[in-house]
Amino acid sequence: MHPRLTCAAALLTLCATQAMARDLWTPEAATAWYAEQPWMVGSNYLPRSAINELEMWQAETFDPDTIDQEFGWAEHLGMTTMRVFLHNLVWQQDASGFTARIERVLALAGKHHLRLMLVLFDSCWDPEPTLGPQHAPTPHVHNSGWVQAPGAAVLKDPDRREQLKGYVVGIVSHFRADRRVVLWDVYNELDNRYGPKPYQPHEPADKAELALQLAARAKEWALSADPSQPISFCIWENWTSAHDALSPAQRFQVDNSDVITFHAYANRATTAGAIQALRTYRRPLLCSEYMARPTGSTFQAILPLFKQEKIAAYNWGFVDGKSQTKFAWDSWDKAYGDEPATWFHEVLRHDGTPYDPAETDLIRRLTGAAASAPASP
């Protein structure tokens, strides 16, 4: 708990949420919840003015005007949802301020008829996150400043891992009944060990096992807050393997989610195979990451499939900005110029105009936005 909260208040909050703990939903309950949802389409979201989650959420660099503008661009495309990453360090720094800023972003989302999938932890990219000013983007490099949550130092320390309970319970309990929150993505790609070479020496050798230990505790903490929204742990590889052939982390991902979220940066045939395999778990499917043009995961190939199957669709990247994910993953090892021949991710340019008007026209047709009068970005 943040030191500004009194010990008595913290104890009351924790006791109250523990008393309301719920179990994982049954497949039938999850299916009933999903039947009430419209087909959801959106993006993984970071404002163009932020290089990572810390720069998005810290008070000094919080940028609601840009978020408001970009949410308006999403609304124009007919998008109804965005996936947004949080960070435990911002809670540690100023829990009440962080909560207020999440409230502000949710208000902006509501203004533009968007609901948010909120991500609590993340195993991808820089394993040594630090508060304060973030470095400038490395030119032409994909996600040159994205940071993990909680990071390697906390993962390796059981006592520090346990201290994350206040963050999870505090955030989930505060927003447990908020309809603007569509889902809690508790741990993004928890077993991802394949970051860029500069980060590898700083990763724990047993990272997957340590992250799995944290994930198990985070599940308990999240459910202790009795959220009205589903919780999930995304599976991002080996979707078509038999359950017994999955790694311990992958089995955890599919066995401990109210609804199944998955990542698929693959062509239509491979994505369709993943859908068929994941259907065997009898739970609703939401794709929380897709769309990397050179891999065959394009809007034209994949989004109609997701609509046909009623699978919520969150492409990676929305507006070209400091994250620079228009450059490919291999930009860490391969030199790129100012503009890649084919953008890897992102939908809109910095000024809100489409990278490819054929894509945005398709999105508007599939979401039904094309039936409304067009508006300028």
N, C-alpha and C positions, 0 to 999 in steps of 0.2 A: 504493500500500500504506500501511496505517496505520503511523505512526512507531513504535508499540510492537513491530512485527515487525522483526526484524533484516534487514539487507539480504540476507544469505545465505539466510535462510529465505524471503524474498520471491522471490529469484531461483530457488530450488529449486521453489517452488510454481508460478511462471510457466512454467518450463522443462518441468515435469511435465505441466501442462495443455496446453501447446502441442504436446507430443509425442503427446497423446491426441486431437488434433483430429479431428472427424468431419465428413462431408459432410451436406448436407441429405438427409433421407430421400426415397426414391422414393415416388411415390403408392402403390405396392404395399406397401412397408414401413409407411407411415403407416396404410393400411387394415388391415393385419394387426395393428398395435398397437391400433387403435380397436376392432377386433372382440373384443379381450380385455377391454375396459372395459365395466362396466355402464352403463346409461343414467344420466347424471350430472345432478343437479339441485341448485342452490344459489343463493347471492346474492353480489353484490359486498358486501364486508364491511368495515365500520369500526365499532369499538365506540361505543356511544352516548355514552361519556365523552370522545371525541376529536373535534376539529373537522377534522382532516386527518391525513395520513400521518405527519407529524413528531410530532404530539401522540400518535399511537398508539405510535410506536417509540422516542422519546427516553426515557432511563432515568427521568427525573423524573416523567413522566406515563404510563409504561407501566402497564397496568391488567389484569393477568392474571385477576383475580377476575371482572371484568365479561366478559372474553372467554370464560372458562370457562362462565359462566352462559348467555351468548348462544349459544355453540356447543351447549350442552345444549338450548336452545330449537330450534335448527336440527335437531338429531338427532330431536327429538320430531316434527317435520314430515316426517321421512324424507329430509331433505336429506343429500347425501353429499359435498358439495364447497363451497368458498368461494373467491372471487377476492379477493386481498389485495394492496394496493399497498405497495411498499417505497420507500425514498428514498436517493439517493446521499449526501445531506448527513449522514445518520445514520451511514453507513459512514465517511465522512470524519472525523466527530467521534470515533468509537469503534468500530472495525471488530470487535474481539473481543466487545465488549458487545452490539453490534447482532446479531452472529451468534448469541450466546447467547440473546437475546430471541426471534429467529426460531425457534431450537430449542425454546424454551419454548412458543411458540404452536403449533408443529407437534406437540408432545407433547399439548397440549390438544385439537388437532384429532384426533389419533389416539385419544384417550380417548373422543371422541364420534363416531368412525367417519367423520370428514371428511378429505378430501384438499384441498390448496390449490393454486390457480393463482396463481403469484407474478408480479407486474408490476414490471419494473425501471425503466422510464422512462414519462413521461406528459406530453403537450402541453397538458393542459386546465387552465383557470382561472388562478390568480395566477402570473405569470411571474417573480416575484421572491421565491422562497422564502428564509427565514432560520431558522437554528437558534434555540433558546431558547424562552421562553414564547410561545405563540401567542395572538393576540387573541381576545376573546370573540366568540361568534356575533353577527352583525348580525341583529336581530330579524326573523323572518319572511322571511329571504332564503335561497334555495337555495344550498348549498355556498359560504357566505360566507367560508370560510377555507381552501378546498382549494388546494393549491399544485402547480405543475408540478415535474417532475424531468427534467433538471437545472435548468431555468430559462433565461431569456434571456441572462444574462451569460455563462454557460458555452457556450451554443449559438453565440454570436457569436465565441468565442475558440477557434481550432483547437487551441492548446496545451492549454487547459483541457479541451476535449473528449477529447483523447488521455489525459488523466489519469484518465478514468473507466474505463479498462481494468482497473485494480486492483479497482474495485467489481464490475464484471460478472464477471470471472474469479474473484474471491474468493468471491462469493456462489454462482455456478453450480457451481464446482468443489467447494465444501463440501457442497452438497446434490445433486450430480449423480446419485447412486444412491439417493436417499431416496424411497421409494415413497409417502410422504405428500405429496410434491410431484407434482402431476399434469401440470403444463405450465408452461413459461416464456413469459409474455407479455412480449416484450422491450420493446415500445414502444407504449403506448396512444395511439391516434388521433394518430399522429406529425404528420400534416398538418392538424390542427385549428387554425384561425386565427380562430374565431368566438366568442371569449370575451366576457364582459360589457364594456360600454363603458369602465368605469374602468381596465381592464387594457390596452386597445388601444394607447394611446400608448407602452407599455413593451414591446410585442411587436416583434421584428425584422421589417422589411418583407419579407425573404426567409426567413421562418421555416420554411416547408415545405422549402425547399432545404437549409437548415442542418440541420433535423431529419433529413432523408433522408441527409445525410452521416454524421450520428451513427448512424443506424440501420444503415447499411452496416457501419460499424466494430463496432457492438454485436453484429451477427450473427456476424462473425468471432470476436469475443471469446467469445461464448456457446458457439459450436461448438468453440472451442479447448479448452474444458473437458470435451468429450465427454459431454454430458449423456445419461442414459438416457431422460429425458423429452423430449417434442417441444418445439420452439420455435415461436413464431408472432408475426406482426405483424397486428393486427386491421384489417380493412377496415370502414369505418363509413358509407360513402355510395357511391352509384353502383354498387351491387352488380350491377345488370342490364346495365350497359354492356358492349359488346364489349371484349375485352382491349386492342385497339389504341386504343380511345377512352378508356381510363383515363388519369389523370394519372400522371406518373412515380412519385409516392409510392404511388398505388393499385396500380400494376403491381408495385412492390417488395413491397407487402404480400402479394399473392397468389402472387408468384413466389419468395418467400424464407421461406415458412412450411412446416414439416413437416405441419401440419394447418391448415385455414383457420378462423380465428376471425373473427366478424363481429358488428356491432351493428345492431339493428333495432328502433327505437322506432316501429313502424308497425302498422297493422291486419293482420288475418289474411291478406287477399288480397295485400297488398304483401309481407308477410313470406314467404308461399308463393312469390311470384315471385322473391324474393331467393334462396331455397333452390334453386329450379330453376336459376337462372343460375349460382350458385356451385358446383353439382354438376358443372358442366362442367370444373372443375379436377381432378376425380377424386381429391380428398382428403377426409378426414373433415371434417365441419362441427361447430363448437361456437359457440353464440351466447353471447358473454361479456358482453353487455349487452342487455336488453330490459325491458319493463314500465314504461310511463308511461300511467297510466289514461286521461287525457283524449285521448290520441292514438289510442286504440283498441288499444293494446298492453297487454292485460289478461291476467291468468292464465287466465281462462275462454276467451279467444279464442286464445291463443298456446301455452300449455303442452301441451294435447292434441296440437296439431300437431307440436310438438317431440318428444313421445313417439312419435307415429306414425312420424316420420322418423328417430328415434334421434339427435337433435341435443342435445348437452349444453346445459343452460339455466341461465344465471346472470342473474337479474333484478337491476336496480339497487336497492340499499338493502335493509336487513334490519330494524333496530330504529330507531325514531324517536329521534334524539339531536341532538348538537351540529352535525351536518352539515345538518340541517333540509331534507332533500330530499323531505319531504312537500309542500313548496312547489314550485311550478313554476319552470322556467327563467326565465320572464318576471317573476319576483318581484324581479329586479334593476331592473326598470323600472316595475313595477306594485305598488301597495300592497296587502298582504294583512293580514287580521286574524290572531288567534291560531290559528285552525283553518281551513284551506282547505275549501271545500265538498266537494271531492273530492281526496283525497291524490294527489299526483303519483307518488311512489315510496314505498317502505317496506312491510313486511309486518306488523310488530308494533309496538304502542305501547311506551312507555318501560318499562312493567311486564311486558312479555312477552305481554300479551293481544292477540288479533288485531285489526287495523284492521277487517277484514271476515271474519267466521267462515266465510262461504261460500268465500272464497279459500283459507283454510288447510285447510278440509275437502277442497277439490279437490286441493290439493297432497298432502295425506296419502293420498287415494285413488290418485292417479297414481303416487306413490312407493311405495305398498304399506304405508305406515305405519299406515293406517286399520285394517289387519287386526290390529294389535297393540293391547293395552289402552291406552286414553288415559291421559295423565298431566297433571297441572297444570303450567303453565309455571314 
